[in-house]
Amino acid sequence: MDYPYELQYRREPSRALEHIEVIDDMGFLLEQHRERKEAWVVEYAIGCAEDFLERRCVKPGTFLVTVHRLFPPDRREHVVTVRCQLAASEMLLASLAPASNASQQNKSQPRTPSTSPAAKPAANSLYLRTRLK
């Protein structure tokens, strides 16, 4: 892994750790301009979190997501902590509907992940804390 990161997912209000995801992704490093880097890291973390939680078919709710950059041998650096609101997505609702309704929905309103409402950051996702070096 060239760009290892660990994402921890805690459901609010209990803040109990529900999931840990380890990824190899250089997306957090793409923005180099200091004045835009903080906003980019927050936006990217929310996008990663929403993608992971939807793929896991997690129940909707609010999650506190902490991102750490991993360095060998056992060093880690905090990147950002964000609050992510996961709403019931149309794709999840379609998968829970009877087969005939789901196939009719897919034919009448095709959606790609990039146009799905859940693929965009939630309006009430809040930036909590970041420490960039």
QUIFENLIN-V157955 format. One record per residue. N is the residue number from 1. OMEGA is omega in radians with two decimals (999 if undefined). D_CENTER is the distance of its C-alpha to the mean C-alpha in whole Angstrom. Layout:
N/OMEGA/D_CENTER, N/OMEGA/D_CENTER
This chain:
1/3.14/20, 2/-3.08/21, 3/-3.06/17, 4/3.08/16, 5/3.04/13, 6/3.09/12, 7/3.12/9, 8/-3.09/10, 9/3.12/9, 10/3.14/12, 11/3.08/13, 12/0.16/15, 13/-3.05/18, 14/-3.08/19, 15/3.07/16, 16/-3.14/17, 17/-3.13/15, 18/-3.08/14, 19/2.97/12, 20/3.14/12, 21/3.04/10, 22/-3.08/13, 23/3.01/12, 24/-2.96/15, 25/3.13/13, 26/-3.11/15, 27/3.13/13, 28/-3.08/13, 29/-3.01/16, 30/-3.12/17, 31/-3.08/18, 32/-3.13/21, 33/-3.06/23, 34/-3.07/23, 35/3.14/23, 36/-3.02/19, 37/-3.11/18, 38/3.13/16, 39/3.14/15, 40/-3.12/13, 41/3.11/12, 42/-3.13/10, 43/-3.11/9, 44/3.12/8, 45/3.12/6, 46/3.10/4, 47/3.10/4, 48/-3.12/3, 49/-3.14/1, 50/3.11/3, 51/-3.11/5, 52/-3.08/6, 53/3.09/7, 54/3.12/9, 55/3.12/10, 56/-3.10/11, 57/-3.14/13, 58/3.09/12, 59/3.14/14, 60/3.12/13, 61/-3.14/13, 62/-3.13/11, 63/2.98/9, 64/-3.04/10, 65/3.13/8, 66/-3.13/10, 67/3.05/10, 68/2.99/14, 69/-3.10/16, 70/3.09/18, 71/3.09/22, 72/-0.13/25, 73/-3.10/26, 74/-3.11/24, 75/3.10/23, 76/-3.12/20, 77/3.13/19, 78/3.12/16, 79/-3.08/14, 80/2.98/12, 81/-3.12/11, 82/3.02/9, 83/-3.06/10, 84/3.11/7, 85/3.13/10, 86/3.12/9, 87/3.08/12, 88/-3.10/14, 89/3.09/14, 90/-3.13/17, 91/3.12/16, 92/3.13/16, 93/3.12/19, 94/-3.13/21, 95/3.13/20, 96/-3.13/22, 97/3.06/25, 98/-3.04/28, 99/-3.10/28, 100/3.12/31, 101/-3.11/28, 102/-3.13/25, 103/3.09/27, 104/3.11/29, 105/-3.10/26, 106/-3.14/24, 107/-3.06/28, 108/-3.11/28, 109/3.13/24, 110/3.14/23, 111/3.00/19, 112/3.14/17, 113/-3.10/13, 114/3.13/14, 115/3.12/16, 116/3.13/14, 117/-3.12/13, 118/-3.14/10, 119/3.13/9, 120/3.11/10, 121/3.12/9, 122/-3.08/10, 123/-3.10/14, 124/3.03/14, 125/-3.05/11, 126/3.00/13, 127/-3.10/13, 128/-3.01/15, 129/3.05/16, 130/3.08/16, 131/-3.10/19, 132/3.11/19, 133/999/22
